């Protein structure tokens, strides 16, 4: 039995295929999300072999219809993926491109409470992307530069739309790029920590999503929480992994056809 988990996010789409129980990862892949979301999904699914497809993320309603797939909420998928990667995990923080999710888990990995900021990109990865671009950093160097910065600068606006103007203003006043980069990471945490407080943070804590790739954000998060955090090798795959595991643990569909044929990939 093979199941595929497809996590359709606003910035990227992830695919994980697992086999059997408890779920050995067979393959994984990622593409950037474009306006042609269905085509993006087909690019990932083409050539993959599986018996069941489970979708999650922003585009799950579209994929559910397009590909005759089962769907699960992002909260449920993240909880299942986090529990698999970090058994006994009690708190999940996922900072994606457009939203942030804080989830409390019980000992079995079931979500008991969650907070979600999905109304704007404030406090999410898109905010960091805008500030990095304004400072002329690529994302891979942005977090490392922020680690070298001091706490002398603070961003007053959390709006991703206005962040670029504020950053340019700070630069014209002679503020160091590293200090502004650190201030952007601090702004993310100022928005995120109250969400974690409301779900009652308890270790072990897993940090997922694209923003978890920033070494500065990881260090600052640990300092503010007073706990170490576990960051998966590929933090953007947690939701897709969870969806795949839910698929392989549930009843398989008897289609009598190869998955690629059923999904219209040939």
N, C-alpha and C positions, 0 to 999 in steps of 0.2 A: 504494500500500500504506500503510495506516494501522494503527498499533498503539497500544493504551492500556496504561498502566502504573498499577496500583492498589496503593498502599502502605497496608496496614491496620494502624495502630498502636494502642497502648493509649489514647492521648489524642485523636488526630486521624487522619483518613483523607485521603490525597491521590490525585488523579487527574491524569495527564499524558497527552495524546494527541500523538503525533508522526507525521509523514508522510514517507515515502521515506527513502533513505539519503543523507547521514549522519544524518538525523532532524531535520526542522524541527518545532518545537513549534507545534501547532495550537491547543491549549487546555489550561488547567489549572484545577483547582478543589480546594477543601478543605472538609471538614465535621468537626465534633467527633464523636468516637466515643461512641455511646450503647449501652445493653444490647441494642438492636435493630441489630446490626452489619449483617446482610443488607439491612435496609431503608436503613441509612445508605449502603451501597454503591450500592443502586439509585437513591437520590437523586442521587448523583454521576454514575452512568452514564446515567441517563435523558436522552435527547436527544443523546448523543454518538454520533458515527459512526466506526466503526473496523472493521478486518478481523480483528484478533487482540487478545485480552486476556491480559496477563501480570500475575499478582498476586504480592505480596511482603508481608513484615511478619508480625505476630503472627497475623493472621486469614487467612493465605494458604490454609491447609488447608480452612477453611470455604468461602472464595470459590472455590477450585478445584472443589469439588463443586457449589456453588450455581449457578455461572455457567459451568461447563464450560470453565475457563480453565487455561492453563499457569501454573506457579509457579516462582519462583526464590528462593533464600535472600536475606536482607537483606544479607549480606556481598557477594554477587555483584552485587545491584542497586546498592548504594552505590558499589562499586568502578567499575561501568560509568558511573553518573551522574557521579561525581567526575571521572573521566577525560574525559568529554565537556565538563564545565564548566571544567576546569583541565587541559588537555593536559600530560602530563608529571608530573602529580601523583604523589607517592610515599607520602604518608601521609594517611589520612582519620580524622578524629575526629568521631563522631556522638553527640551527647548528646540523647536523646529523653526522653519523659515517664517511662518506667519502666526504661530501660536505657542503657548507654553502650557504644559499640563503637570500638575502635582498630584500624585496618587498614593494613597495609603493602602497597604496590603495586609491581609491576615497571614497567619503562619502557613496556610496552604497555597498562598499566591493569589487569592481572590481579592479584587478591589473592594474596599469597604467605604472609602470616601475619596472624592477627587475635587480639584479646582482646575478650571480651564479658562485661559485668557485667549479668546478666539475672535474678538471684535475688531482688533487692529494689530499692526505689527509691532507696537510699542512693547518693549521687553522681550522681543523674540529675535531670531537670527537675522531677519531682514534689517533690523535696526543696526546690527553689527556690520552687515554688508555695506550699508549706506555710509556709515562712518569710516569704514576701511577705505572705501573708494574715494571719499573726500580727502582722506589723509594720504592717498596714493600708495596704499598697501594692498598686496593681494592677501586673501584670507589666510593662507598658510603662514604668512609672516606677521599678521596683525596681532594674534594672541601672544606671540613671542615678544613683539615690541612692547605690548602693554605690560608684560612682566617687568620690564626695565623702567617703567614710568613711576612717577611719584603720585601722591594723593593730593597734590596742590590744585588740581583742576576738577571742577564738577560741572556736568552738563545739566542745565536747568530744564531743558525740554526733553520729554520722553517720546515725543511724536516723531516717528520715522520720517515723516514728510519734511519737518522743519529741522531735523538734526543736521543736515548738510549745511544749511545756512549758519547755524550756530558754530559748527566746527570751523568753517571758513573764517568766521568772525574771531574765534579764539586764535587761529593761526596768524591772522593779520595783527593781533596784539602781541605776537611773539611767544605764544605758548608752545612748548615742545610737543612734537608729534606723539612721543611715547606717553606723555602725561595725558593728552587728549584720548589716546587709545585706552589707557587705564580707566579714564573717566567713563568711557562708553561701557566698559565691562561692569563698572560699579553701578551704572544706571540700570543695567539689566538685572543685577542682583537686588537693587532697591525695589524693583517691580516683582521679582520672583520670591524673595524671602517671605513676604506676608502670605503668599499662596501656600508655601510650605508650612508656615505656622498654623494655618487654618486646617490643614489635614493632620497636624500633629506629627512632626518629623520623628521618626524612630529608625535607628540603624538596624541592619545594613541598608545603605542608600545606593541606588544605581542612578547614574547620570547618563541620559540618552539624548538622541537628536543631534543635528549637525553642530549646534553650539558647543556640544561636549568635546569637540575637537580642539577648542581653544585652551591651551595650557593655562592661560591667565584666569579664565573663568573657573576652571577646575580648582586651581590653588585658592582663589578668593572665596569660592563656595565652601571649601573645607575649613578655611579660617573663620568664616562667619558662622557656620553650623557647629563647629567644634567637633566634627566627626570626619573620618575619611569617607570618600565616595568611590564606588566602583564604576569605572568607565569601560564598557565593552571594547573589544578590538575594533569593531565597526559599530559605533553607537547609533548610526542611522538605520540599522537593520533590525532593531529590536521589535518594532511593530510588525514587520513582515514575517519575522521568525515566529512571533506569537500567533499570527493568523495561520501560518502553515501548521504549527503544532495543534491548534484547535481543529484544523482540517483533518489531520492524520488521526486524531483521537476520536473524531466523530464518525458517523456512518458514511461509508463511501457511496457514491452514486453509481448505479449500474447503467451505463450508457450504451455499451456494446460497440462504441467507437473510440478511436484514439483521441486523446484530448486535443491535439492540434487540429484535427478535423472538426471536432465539435465547436471549437472556438473560432473557426473560420480563418485559421492561420495558413492554410494551404489553398 
